[in-house]
Amino acid sequence: MTPRATWSIDRATKAITGAAITPQQPSRDAILPALRMPLQRNNNDENTAFSPTGGLPTLVRIDRGSDFLSHTVAQAPGAFAVPIQDLPAYRPELKDTVENLNRCAQRTFFAAPPGYTHAPTASVRPGTTRGGRVPVAESMEFSVFVEQLLEWIAWWNTEHSSQALGRRTPLEARQQDPTPIHDIDRSLLWAFTLEDDGRIRTLTTSGVQWNNRYHVGEWMAGGADAGTKIRMRCLPHHDHEIEVFDATTGKHLGTAHLADAATDEQRRALRRSKDAEKRRLARALAQASRRTRPKYTAVTRTEQPKRLGALTSAEADPALTTAHPTDAAELALPDLIPPTTAPSHWRTPAAPRPTNRPDPT
């Protein structure tokens, strides 16, 4: 597991206004929460490491990663008339603030926990210059890593001083900045950073149907709202939880969770089954791609050698049937739609010319 951090930073005060940590390569589901946190500001009850930084930005500058340039990310700030500027590729000097933040975080935080990939090790294999895999007993739990990273972010915002800010902390620079801060009503943030497929659904007594699965919530108890036309939104890849809105008024009705969700034991069993199937296919592919030299008989007189390896017809036919599936042309029904005469303006193949060869008799 290689944790990744996606964060947003105020270019004027160098304050980290939002961050989202994922155990794998981040995508839209990490970028959108990092954009959402600055808009919450003092309304963020779960984490105070970013308060009171944030507010409605006047411009958002993003990298040219495929997830940053997605329609969902571009549409989120556009809901509040905030323009987005995508920086050109291979121009790190245009994003010096976030590049400096990444460098400082790498030197003062990421290098300390176990499992740092750039740290030297006692035993280095030939051809490798970086550390290998850390044993599980020596690695850090993901929750502990997130806790320490949030503590470092709080230190960066409230205790760390910078020469560029006149030896002030980012929080002090933000408090002394006379630029007005515009906050957003928390009720308007329900639909922010959430994807909408554009379909209008009907709320039933079984819940909300999406992707052939039902989502239910406590607010649906009694079925009083059955028949209401609704629209649903959710974070990308977060199909276990959706937000339900009234299709007419746009009012947020509540959160719905996946009904009859699989247990952890079922998920682990399914993962083991998929891993076993993956190993079986890998062995079959390796065996099929393995080149074996043919073997021939030894001769004691002038003759061509004979190839060894006996094979019966009963063994060959099933193998050929499996390796060569039935051609689609054999499954066609030529008499289903009878052919008609081609229109006169079509260019048809020329008829074969008769040959004037003499009769061999």
N, C-alpha and C positions, 0 to 999 in steps of 0.2 A: 504494500500500500504506500503510495507516494502522495501525500496531501498537497494540494495546490490552493493558493489564496488569490482571490479576485477582489480588488479593492478600488475605491474611488477616493481621490484626493483633491482638496481645494488648492488651486494653483497659486492663489495670493498668499494664503497663510500656512501652506504646507500641512494642513490638518487632514487626517484620515477621516473621511465622512461616512464611510461604509465599507464593509468587508463581508465576503462569503467564502467559507472554506469547504472544500470538497475532498473526499478521499481519492479521487481520480482526476483525470483531465477535465477541467471545467468546460461547461457549455452554456447555453442560454439560461438554464435553471440556476446558474451561479451568477451570471451577469445581471439578471433582472433584480434579484434581492439586493445586490450591491448598489444598484441605482435607486432602489426603493428606500433604503435606510436614510440617505440624506434628506429625503422629503419628510420623514417622520420626525426628525429632530428630537424635541422634548417629549414627543409622544411614544418614544421607544422605551417600553417598560421592561423588556427582557434584558437589555444590555445598555449600561450607562457609559461605556467606553467612548462612544461617539457623541454624546450630548455635552454641550448644546451646539456642536458643530452641525452644519448642514443648512437646509433651507432650499428654496426654489432657485436653481441655477439659471444664469443667463445664457450659458453656452456649455455644451457637453462635447468634449474631444475624446475620441475613441481610437483604438488601434485598428488595423486593417485585417484582423482575424475574421474568419468566416462567420463565427458566432456573433461577433460584435457588429458585423455588417448585415445581420439577418433582419428580416422585415419586422419581427417582434421587438427587437431592441430599438430599432428606429422609430417604431410606432409609440413606444412607451413615453419618452420625453415629449414627443409631438402632441400627446394628449393635453399637455399644459403649455403648448406653443413655445417649447424650448428647442432651438435649433441644434443639430448634431453636425459636427465637423469631423470627418474621417481623415486622419493624417496619412500622408503618402508613405509608401513602403520604404524601408531601409533609411529612415531619417530619424534616428533616435534623438538628435539635438532638438527636434520640435516638441518632444515630450520629456524634457529634461527633469521636470518635477517628479514624475512617476518613476523615471529611470533612476534618479537619485534615491527615491524611497526604496526601490527594489535592492539597490546596492547596500544601503544602510541596513535594511532588514536582513540581508544575507550575512553581513558581517557581525551584527550585534545580536541576532536571534537565531536564524536558521542554522548557523554553524555550531550552536551549543547542543541541541538535542541529539540523542543517538540516531544513527541512520543517515547522517549528512552525507550525500553522495560525493561531494568534492573533498571529503576528508581522507588523508592517507591512512593506510592500514599496515599492520605489521607484516602480513603475508600478501604479496601482490603476485598474481599469476602472470606468466609471460604474455606480453602483448597488451596488458591492461595498465592504465595509468590512474584509475580512480578506484575508490573503495568498492568492495563487493557487497553482497547481501548481508545484512545484519541479522544475527540469530533472533528468533522470535522472543526469547527470554530477555534480550537486551533492548528490544525496540520499545517505543513509547506508544501507549494507547492513544487512539485518535481523539477521544474526549479530553485527555490530559493535554495533548498538543493544542487543541482549540482553546482550552482555558488559558494556557500560557501565552498563546498568540494574542488573545484579547487583552491580557494584562500588559503585554508589550505595546499594543496599540494605545491603551490608556496612558502608559508611560510616555509614548511619543507625543500624544496630544497635550498632556498636562505638565510633564516634568522636563521633557527634552527641549533644550534651547538651541537656536540656530543663529549663526552669524549673519545670514541673509535677512533674518527678522530682527536684527539689533539685539541679539542675546535674549530674545523673548521666546516663550513657548508658543506653539501654534494656538493654544486656547487664549493666551493673553493677546496675541496679535489679532485674533478674531474679535475679542471683546472690545479692543481699542479701535477697531476699524469702523468708521462712521457710515459705511455702506449699509443701507437698510436691508433687512432680511425679511423675505416674504414667506410665510408659512402657508401650508395647504390644509384645508379642512380634512380631518381624518376620515370622514365619511366618503370623501372623493377618492380615497386610495384603495377602495375595495377592488375596483376593476383595473387598477394600475399594475402594469407588468404581468397581467394575466392574458393568456391567449384565448381567443374566441373563434370557434370554427364557423360562426355565422349562421348556424342552423337554429330554428325555433322548435323546441320540443314541448311535449305535454307532460305535466307532472301527474303520475299515476299513483295508485295505492301501493304499488311495489317500489316506488321511488323514481329516480331519474335514470333512464337507460342511455348508456353511452358505450360504444364499442362492444355491443352485445353483453354488457354487464350492467348491473343495477347499483346505484349509489343511494344511500339513505342517510337521513339525519334525524336527530331528536325532534327538531321543529316540525317534522312531517307526521308526528304521532296523531292518530285519529283520522287521517285522510281528509281533513277539512278543506285542504287546498288542492285536492285532486281535480284535474282538468284545467289547471292554470297553465297558460302558455309561458314558457320560461326559456332562458338562455343560460348556458353554462360557460364558465371560464376556469382555467387552471394554469398552473405553472408548467412549462415544458417538461415532459417525462414524469410529472407527478400525477399519474393516473389513479393513485389511491385516494386522492382528495380533490374535490371540485367545489367551486363557489357557484351558487345558483342565484339568478337574478330574474326579476319579473320582466317579461319580454315587452310589455306595454309601457310601464313606468320606469323601468331600469332600477327599481329598488332591490337592494340586496336582501334575499330571503333567508339565506343561511348557508352553512357548510354541509356538504354531504360526503360520506365516506363509503368506501367500497364494501358492499354487502357480501357476506359469506367469503371473506378473505381467507386465503390459505394460511395455515399455521407455519411457524418457523420450521418445524420438523418436515412438513410437506415440501417446503421450498428447498430445504437441504437435500431431501430425497430426490427431488427433481433435478437439482444441480448435480448430484452424484450420477444419476442416470444419463444426463447429457454428457458429463465428462467421460463415462464409460463408452458411450457411442462415439464420441470424438476420438478416443484412443483406438477403437476398433476400426474406424474409417482411416485413421492415420496408418495403422498397420497394413490395411488392405491397399492403400495408395503406395506405400513403400514396397510392398511385395509386387504390385503390378508394374512399378517403374524400375524394379531391379532387373538388370540385364544379366542373363546367364548365357554362357557360351555353350553352343550345342556340342554333344558328344557323339562320336562316330565309332564304328567298329574298326578293329585292327584287321588288316588284310595281309595275306601271305602270297598273293599272286596279283597279276595285273588286272585290277578291277576298281571301280569307283567305290569309295566307302559308303556304308549305309548308316543313316542317322539312327541313334538309339532313342528310346523313349516310347514305349508302347502305349497306345490310346485306343479304347474301344469307341464304337459309334454311340453307344448309350452314354458315355462320358462326354463326348464332344458336342452332341446336340443340345443338352441343357446349358452348357457353357456358352455356346454360340447364341442361344436364345436370350440368355441374360446379358451378354455383351452387346448384342445388336437387337435393340427393341424393334417391334413391328413398325415398318415404314408407314408414315401417315397416308401415303398414296394408296396403300392396301386397305385403309379404313374408309376411303372416300366412297360416296354413293353416286356413281355417274348417272344413274337413271332418275335421281331425285328431281333435278331441274333439266328437262330435255333441252338440248342446244337448238338455237334458232338460226335462221339465215342472217349473215352479217350484213349491215347496211351497205349501200352501194358506195358511199364515200370512204369506207374503211379500206386500208391497204392490207390485203390478205397475202399470205405466202403464195408464191408462184407455184403452179402445178409442175411436177417433174417432167422433163422433156423425154420423149420416147427415144430410145436408142435404136439405131439402124444397123445393128450388128447381124452378120449372117448367121443363119441357123447352123449349129455345128453338125446337124444330121445331114 
